[in-house]
Amino acid sequence: MQLKPRQLLTKHPCRTRFSVVSALSAGVLFLFAAVAAHAANVPEPVPKDNPGWQFAFRQNNNLAKEGGYDVLFLGDTLTHAWTFPAGGAPIWEAQLAPLKAVNFGISSDRIENVLYRIQNGHLDGKGDPKVIVLAIGAMENNNPYGGVPPATVAAGIKAIIQEIKSRKPAVKIILMAIFPRGKTATDLRRKKNDEINALITVFADNKTVFFKNINESLLNKNGSQRDDIFYEDGLYLRQSGYKIWADAIIPDIKKHLPDPK
C-alpha cells in the first residue's frame, strides 16, 4: 500500500518527534562546540615591547597602587583618546574628572594586551573602582580583509570580564558596544563589529555587567558615519563624539557611585 504524504508524516509519530529532537540536539551541541573552540583560541595575555606602551603600562600600575578613584576606563585606542586635546580631553576634564575617573586606555591595544594588564597590576594596589567602563575589540578588525573571527573576539571580551570579576567581584562593568567602523554600513569591518556586538550582549546580566550601545547616535539615518562625529579615518572620534559618549554613560556611572557627602 502506498502511503499519502500526510500519512508519511503521521505513520510513526514517535519516531518523527525523536528525529526532530535529535536534530535540534545536534544543532545545539554544534553551537556549543563552536563556542568552545573559539574560547579555546582566546589569545594568551602578552605585553608590548615598545617603550611607549611600557611607559603607559607602568604609569597605570602606579595609579592603581595609589588608588583614590571611583571610575576606571579600560580599553584601547578609543579609550586612550579621551586624553587627546582633539579627542575627548575637554569633555573628560569637564564631565568625568569630577567623578574621580582615571583612564587606563592604551593606543592600539588588543584583547591579549588588556588581559596582560589586568593580570599584572592594573587592578591591584589600593585602586578600588566602583565602575569600570570597558571598550575593547576595535583593533581586532582593523584590516577589512582579515582580522579576528567575531566569535573569537567575543570569547576574548568574555575572558576580560571574567578576569575583572575575579579580582573585583563587586565592581560594576559597563561594556561598550564596539563603535561602527567604516564610512558606510557595507564596510566589512562594520559588519564584523556588528556580529561581535550581537554576541557580547549576552554577557550583560544587568546586575554587575551592563551592555551599552550608543552606535545609532553616531550614524546618519542611512547608516553612514556622521562626519561631525568621526575623523576621516573612520576610527577616531571628534570631540562631539566624546560628548555623546559621556552624556550617554554618565547617568549609568552615577547609579553605581557612592552618594556624595
SEKE-669038 format. One record per residue (C-alpha): residue number from 1; chain; x, y, z. Coordinates in Angstrom, 2 decimals, m for minus. Each point is the difference from the previous one (the first is absolute). Example, Ala and Ser with C-alpha at 12.3 -4.5 7.8 and 13.67 -1.06 7.14 Angstrom:
<pts>
+-----+----+---------+---------+---------+
|   i | ch |      xx |      yy |      zz |
+-----+----+---------+---------+---------+
|   1 |  A |   12.30 |   m4.50 |    7.80 |
|   2 |  A |    1.37 |    3.44 |   m0.66 |
+-----+----+---------+---------+---------+
</pts>
This chain:
<pts>
+-----+----+---------+---------+---------+
|   i | ch |      xx |      yy |      zz |
+-----+----+---------+---------+---------+
|   1 |  A |    0.00 |    0.00 |    0.00 |
|   2 |  A |    1.36 |    3.41 |   m0.95 |
|   3 |  A |   m0.26 |    2.59 |    2.73 |
|   4 |  A |   m1.20 |    3.51 |   m0.68 |
|   5 |  A |    2.26 |    2.93 |    0.98 |
|   6 |  A |   m2.01 |    0.72 |    3.16 |
|   7 |  A |    0.20 |   m3.65 |    0.99 |
|   8 |  A |    3.76 |    0.05 |   m0.49 |
|   9 |  A |    0.22 |    2.67 |    2.69 |
|  10 |  A |   m2.37 |   m1.67 |    2.46 |
|  11 |  A |    0.63 |   m3.70 |   m0.50 |
|  12 |  A |    2.72 |   m0.04 |    2.68 |
|  13 |  A |   m0.53 |    3.17 |    2.07 |
|  14 |  A |    2.34 |   m1.04 |    2.82 |
|  15 |  A |    2.79 |   m0.71 |   m2.44 |
|  16 |  A |   m0.61 |    3.37 |   m1.69 |
|  17 |  A |    0.11 |    1.91 |    3.30 |
|  18 |  A |    3.17 |   m1.87 |    0.94 |
|  19 |  A |    1.61 |    1.00 |   m3.30 |
|  20 |  A |   m0.91 |    3.66 |    0.50 |
|  21 |  A |    1.31 |    0.03 |    3.57 |
|  22 |  A |    3.17 |   m1.75 |   m1.11 |
|  23 |  A |    0.56 |    2.57 |   m2.72 |
|  24 |  A |   m0.58 |    2.89 |    2.40 |
|  25 |  A |    2.32 |   m1.56 |    2.58 |
|  26 |  A |    2.68 |   m0.44 |   m2.62 |
|  27 |  A |   m0.33 |    3.64 |   m0.99 |
|  28 |  A |    0.31 |    1.17 |    3.61 |
|  29 |  A |    3.04 |   m2.22 |    0.54 |
|  30 |  A |    1.58 |    1.37 |   m3.16 |
|  31 |  A |   m0.46 |    3.58 |    1.22 |
|  32 |  A |    1.48 |   m0.83 |    3.40 |
|  33 |  A |    2.93 |   m1.71 |   m1.69 |
|  34 |  A |    0.59 |    3.04 |   m2.21 |
|  35 |  A |   m0.05 |    2.38 |    2.96 |
|  36 |  A |    2.32 |   m2.28 |    1.95 |
|  37 |  A |    2.39 |   m0.15 |   m2.95 |
|  38 |  A |    0.14 |    3.78 |   m0.24 |
|  39 |  A |    0.33 |    0.32 |    3.77 |
|  40 |  A |    2.99 |   m2.32 |   m0.19 |
|  41 |  A |    1.51 |    2.48 |   m2.47 |
|  42 |  A |   m0.10 |    2.95 |    2.41 |
|  43 |  A |    3.46 |    1.54 |   m0.47 |
|  44 |  A |    2.61 |   m0.41 |    2.70 |
|  45 |  A |    0.47 |    3.19 |    2.04 |
|  46 |  A |    3.09 |    1.81 |   m1.30 |
|  47 |  A |    1.59 |    3.42 |    0.48 |
|  48 |  A |    1.37 |    2.20 |   m2.75 |
|  49 |  A |    3.71 |    0.70 |   m0.09 |
|  50 |  A |   m0.06 |    3.56 |   m1.36 |
|  51 |  A |    1.13 |    2.71 |    2.45 |
|  52 |  A |   m3.23 |    2.03 |   m0.25 |
|  53 |  A |   m2.15 |   m2.97 |    0.98 |
|  54 |  A |    2.34 |   m0.97 |    2.83 |
|  55 |  A |   m0.07 |    3.56 |    1.36 |
|  56 |  A |   m3.82 |    0.13 |   m0.07 |
|  57 |  A |   m0.19 |   m3.45 |    1.62 |
|  58 |  A |    2.25 |    1.07 |    2.89 |
|  59 |  A |   m1.83 |    3.30 |    0.38 |
|  60 |  A |   m3.37 |   m1.75 |    0.26 |
|  61 |  A |    1.38 |   m2.47 |    2.53 |
|  62 |  A |    1.27 |    2.88 |    2.11 |
|  63 |  A |   m3.47 |    1.54 |   m0.04 |
|  64 |  A |   m1.47 |   m3.34 |    1.04 |
|  65 |  A |    2.41 |   m0.21 |    2.93 |
|  66 |  A |   m0.99 |    3.48 |    1.19 |
|  67 |  A |   m3.77 |   m0.44 |   m0.48 |
|  68 |  A |   m2.35 |    2.85 |    0.74 |
|  69 |  A |   m2.29 |   m0.37 |   m3.02 |
|  70 |  A |   m3.54 |   m1.29 |   m0.40 |
|  71 |  A |   m0.24 |   m0.46 |   m3.79 |
|  72 |  A |    2.51 |   m1.79 |   m2.22 |
|  73 |  A |   m0.07 |    0.16 |   m3.80 |
|  74 |  A |    1.72 |   m3.07 |   m1.47 |
|  75 |  A |    0.63 |   m0.62 |   m3.67 |
|  76 |  A |    1.87 |    0.78 |   m3.17 |
|  77 |  A |    0.56 |    2.95 |   m2.32 |
|  78 |  A |   m3.47 |    1.47 |    0.39 |
|  79 |  A |    0.28 |   m0.01 |    3.78 |
|  80 |  A |    3.51 |    1.45 |   m0.11 |
|  81 |  A |   m1.31 |    2.81 |   m2.23 |
|  82 |  A |   m1.99 |    1.38 |    2.93 |
|  83 |  A |    3.35 |    1.62 |    0.83 |
|  84 |  A |    0.51 |    1.61 |   m3.44 |
|  85 |  A |   m0.70 |    3.75 |   m0.30 |
|  86 |  A |   m1.58 |   m0.64 |   m3.41 |
|  87 |  A |   m1.91 |   m2.96 |    1.43 |
|  88 |  A |   m1.64 |   m0.29 |    3.38 |
|  89 |  A |    2.30 |    1.96 |    2.32 |
|  90 |  A |   m2.23 |    3.09 |    0.44 |
|  91 |  A |   m3.03 |   m2.23 |    0.60 |
|  92 |  A |    1.93 |   m2.14 |    2.47 |
|  93 |  A |    1.14 |    2.98 |    2.05 |
|  94 |  A |   m3.46 |    1.54 |    0.10 |
|  95 |  A |   m2.17 |   m3.09 |    0.55 |
|  96 |  A |    2.00 |   m3.06 |    1.04 |
|  97 |  A |    2.85 |    1.30 |    2.14 |
|  98 |  A |   m2.52 |    1.28 |    2.58 |
|  99 |  A |   m1.22 |   m3.61 |    0.34 |
| 100 |  A |    3.52 |   m1.04 |    1.08 |
| 101 |  A |    0.67 |   m1.84 |   m3.27 |
| 102 |  A |    3.33 |   m1.32 |   m1.28 |
| 103 |  A |    0.92 |   m1.08 |   m3.51 |
| 104 |  A |    1.78 |   m3.33 |   m0.53 |
| 105 |  A |   m0.34 |   m0.01 |   m3.78 |
| 106 |  A |    3.09 |   m0.70 |   m2.13 |
| 107 |  A |    0.05 |    0.66 |   m3.73 |
| 108 |  A |   m0.21 |   m3.00 |   m2.35 |
| 109 |  A |   m0.52 |   m2.48 |    2.84 |
| 110 |  A |   m1.67 |   m3.26 |   m0.81 |
| 111 |  A |   m1.71 |   m2.51 |    2.25 |
| 112 |  A |    3.22 |   m1.84 |    0.85 |
| 113 |  A |    1.65 |    3.24 |    1.15 |
| 114 |  A |   m2.91 |    1.01 |    2.24 |
| 115 |  A |   m0.07 |   m3.50 |    1.50 |
| 116 |  A |    3.70 |    0.33 |    0.81 |
| 117 |  A |   m0.51 |    3.40 |    1.61 |
| 118 |  A |   m2.83 |   m1.27 |    2.21 |
| 119 |  A |    2.08 |   m2.98 |    1.10 |
| 120 |  A |    3.07 |    2.10 |    0.69 |
| 121 |  A |   m0.94 |    2.88 |    2.22 |
| 122 |  A |   m2.81 |    2.09 |   m1.47 |
| 123 |  A |   m2.51 |   m1.24 |    2.56 |
| 124 |  A |    2.41 |   m0.40 |    2.90 |
| 125 |  A |    1.12 |    2.42 |    2.70 |
| 126 |  A |   m2.33 |    2.45 |    1.71 |
| 127 |  A |   m2.04 |    0.57 |   m3.15 |
| 128 |  A |   m3.60 |   m0.99 |    0.69 |
| 129 |  A |   m2.19 |    1.24 |   m2.87 |
| 130 |  A |   m3.73 |   m0.16 |    0.42 |
| 131 |  A |   m0.54 |    0.07 |   m3.78 |
| 132 |  A |    2.12 |   m1.19 |   m2.91 |
| 133 |  A |   m0.87 |    1.22 |   m3.51 |
| 134 |  A |    1.35 |   m2.65 |   m2.36 |
| 135 |  A |    0.44 |    0.84 |   m3.69 |
| 136 |  A |    2.06 |   m2.61 |   m1.87 |
| 137 |  A |   m0.07 |   m1.85 |   m3.32 |
| 138 |  A |    0.35 |    2.87 |   m2.48 |
| 139 |  A |    3.57 |   m0.92 |   m0.95 |
| 140 |  A |   m0.70 |   m3.68 |   m0.64 |
| 141 |  A |   m1.54 |    0.78 |   m3.40 |
| 142 |  A |    2.06 |    2.95 |   m1.17 |
| 143 |  A |    0.59 |   m1.77 |   m3.32 |
| 144 |  A |   m3.22 |   m0.23 |   m2.08 |
| 145 |  A |    1.21 |   m3.19 |   m1.72 |
| 146 |  A |    1.34 |   m1.86 |    3.02 |
| 147 |  A |   m0.24 |    0.36 |    3.71 |
| 148 |  A |   m1.21 |   m2.24 |    2.78 |
| 149 |  A |   m3.21 |   m2.07 |   m0.26 |
| 150 |  A |   m2.88 |    1.64 |    1.89 |
| 151 |  A |   m0.55 |   m3.01 |    2.27 |
| 152 |  A |    3.66 |    0.05 |    1.00 |
| 153 |  A |   m0.15 |    3.71 |    0.81 |
| 154 |  A |   m3.14 |   m0.57 |    2.06 |
| 155 |  A |    1.69 |   m2.83 |    1.90 |
| 156 |  A |    2.93 |    2.31 |    0.72 |
| 157 |  A |   m2.29 |    2.72 |    1.32 |
| 158 |  A |   m1.68 |   m2.56 |    2.23 |
| 159 |  A |    3.43 |   m1.01 |    1.31 |
| 160 |  A |    0.74 |    3.64 |    0.87 |
| 161 |  A |   m3.29 |    0.29 |    1.90 |
| 162 |  A |    0.80 |   m3.18 |    1.91 |
| 163 |  A |    3.48 |    1.27 |    0.88 |
| 164 |  A |   m1.46 |    3.26 |    1.29 |
| 165 |  A |   m2.66 |   m1.75 |    2.09 |
| 166 |  A |    2.53 |   m2.44 |    1.47 |
| 167 |  A |    1.95 |    2.96 |    1.38 |
| 168 |  A |   m2.82 |    2.46 |    0.69 |
| 169 |  A |   m3.19 |   m2.02 |    0.60 |
| 170 |  A |   m2.04 |    3.02 |    1.08 |
| 171 |  A |    0.94 |    2.32 |   m2.85 |
| 172 |  A |   m2.63 |    0.98 |   m2.57 |
| 173 |  A |    1.12 |   m0.40 |   m3.61 |
| 174 |  A |   m1.45 |    2.13 |   m2.78 |
| 175 |  A |    0.83 |   m1.94 |   m3.16 |
| 176 |  A |   m0.02 |    2.26 |   m3.03 |
| 177 |  A |   m1.11 |   m1.23 |   m3.40 |
| 178 |  A |    2.82 |    0.32 |   m2.53 |
| 179 |  A |   m0.56 |    3.22 |   m1.89 |
| 180 |  A |   m1.09 |   m0.13 |   m3.67 |
| 181 |  A |    3.15 |   m0.21 |   m2.12 |
| 182 |  A |    0.22 |    1.13 |   m3.63 |
| 183 |  A |   m1.81 |    2.75 |   m1.80 |
| 184 |  A |   m2.96 |   m2.09 |   m1.15 |
| 185 |  A |   m2.16 |   m2.82 |    1.32 |
| 186 |  A |    1.49 |   m2.37 |   m2.61 |
| 187 |  A |    3.55 |    0.35 |    1.31 |
| 188 |  A |    1.32 |   m3.48 |    0.85 |
| 189 |  A |    1.44 |    1.22 |    3.30 |
| 190 |  A |   m3.39 |    1.42 |    0.93 |
| 191 |  A |   m1.70 |   m3.30 |   m0.74 |
| 192 |  A |    2.49 |   m1.94 |    2.12 |
| 193 |  A |   m0.38 |    2.42 |    2.89 |
| 194 |  A |   m3.77 |   m0.29 |   m0.25 |
| 195 |  A |    0.36 |   m3.78 |    0.29 |
| 196 |  A |    2.22 |    0.39 |    3.06 |
| 197 |  A |   m2.47 |    2.40 |    1.62 |
| 198 |  A |   m2.81 |   m2.49 |   m0.53 |
| 199 |  A |    2.06 |   m2.67 |    1.75 |
| 200 |  A |    1.14 |    2.02 |    3.00 |
| 201 |  A |   m3.42 |    1.31 |    0.98 |
| 202 |  A |   m0.61 |   m3.29 |    1.82 |
| 203 |  A |    2.86 |    0.74 |    2.41 |
| 204 |  A |   m2.16 |    2.63 |    1.69 |
| 205 |  A |   m1.86 |   m1.30 |    3.03 |
| 206 |  A |   m1.21 |    3.51 |    0.91 |
| 207 |  A |    1.27 |   m0.59 |    3.52 |
| 208 |  A |    3.76 |    0.37 |   m0.31 |
| 209 |  A |    0.43 |    0.25 |   m3.78 |
| 210 |  A |   m1.94 |    2.48 |   m2.12 |
| 211 |  A |    0.11 |    0.24 |   m3.80 |
| 212 |  A |   m0.01 |    3.49 |   m1.49 |
| 213 |  A |   m0.52 |    0.62 |   m3.71 |
| 214 |  A |    0.08 |    3.63 |   m1.18 |
| 215 |  A |    0.68 |   m0.79 |   m3.64 |
| 216 |  A |   m3.23 |    1.38 |   m1.44 |
| 217 |  A |    0.84 |    3.44 |    1.33 |
| 218 |  A |    3.32 |   m0.09 |   m1.90 |
| 219 |  A |   m1.57 |   m0.71 |   m3.39 |
| 220 |  A |   m2.20 |    1.64 |   m2.60 |
| 221 |  A |   m3.39 |   m1.52 |   m0.75 |
| 222 |  A |    1.44 |   m1.86 |   m3.01 |
| 223 |  A |    2.60 |   m1.68 |    2.22 |
| 224 |  A |    2.96 |    2.07 |   m1.14 |
| 225 |  A |    2.34 |    1.55 |    2.54 |
| 226 |  A |   m0.72 |    3.56 |    1.01 |
| 227 |  A |    2.80 |    2.26 |   m1.22 |
| 228 |  A |   m0.45 |    2.23 |    3.03 |
| 229 |  A |    0.65 |   m3.00 |    2.27 |
| 230 |  A |    2.80 |   m1.97 |   m1.68 |
| 231 |  A |    3.33 |    1.04 |   m1.45 |
| 232 |  A |    0.81 |   m0.94 |   m3.58 |
| 233 |  A |    1.58 |   m3.33 |    0.99 |
| 234 |  A |   m3.37 |   m1.25 |    1.20 |
| 235 |  A |    1.46 |   m1.10 |    3.35 |
| 236 |  A |    0.74 |    3.00 |    2.19 |
| 237 |  A |   m2.77 |    2.10 |    1.49 |
| 238 |  A |   m0.06 |    3.78 |   m0.03 |
| 239 |  A |   m0.81 |    1.94 |    3.17 |
| 240 |  A |   m3.67 |   m0.14 |   m0.95 |
| 241 |  A |    0.19 |   m3.79 |    0.04 |
| 242 |  A |    1.49 |   m0.04 |    3.47 |
| 243 |  A |   m2.70 |    2.40 |    1.13 |
| 244 |  A |   m2.64 |   m2.48 |   m1.17 |
| 245 |  A |    1.85 |   m2.84 |    1.72 |
| 246 |  A |    0.30 |    1.90 |    3.28 |
| 247 |  A |   m3.63 |    1.14 |    0.04 |
| 248 |  A |   m1.15 |   m3.58 |   m0.65 |
| 249 |  A |    1.98 |   m1.74 |    2.74 |
| 250 |  A |    0.25 |    2.54 |    2.81 |
| 251 |  A |   m3.56 |   m0.71 |    1.25 |
| 252 |  A |    0.87 |   m3.73 |    0.05 |
| 253 |  A |    3.27 |    0.65 |    1.82 |
| 254 |  A |   m1.67 |    2.15 |    2.63 |
| 255 |  A |   m2.46 |   m2.77 |    0.86 |
| 256 |  A |    2.88 |   m2.05 |    1.40 |
| 257 |  A |    1.99 |    2.71 |    1.78 |
| 258 |  A |   m0.21 |    0.79 |    3.70 |
| 259 |  A |   m2.28 |    2.89 |    0.84 |
| 260 |  A |    2.03 |    3.21 |    0.36 |
| 261 |  A |    0.45 |    1.09 |    3.59 |
+-----+----+---------+---------+---------+
</pts>
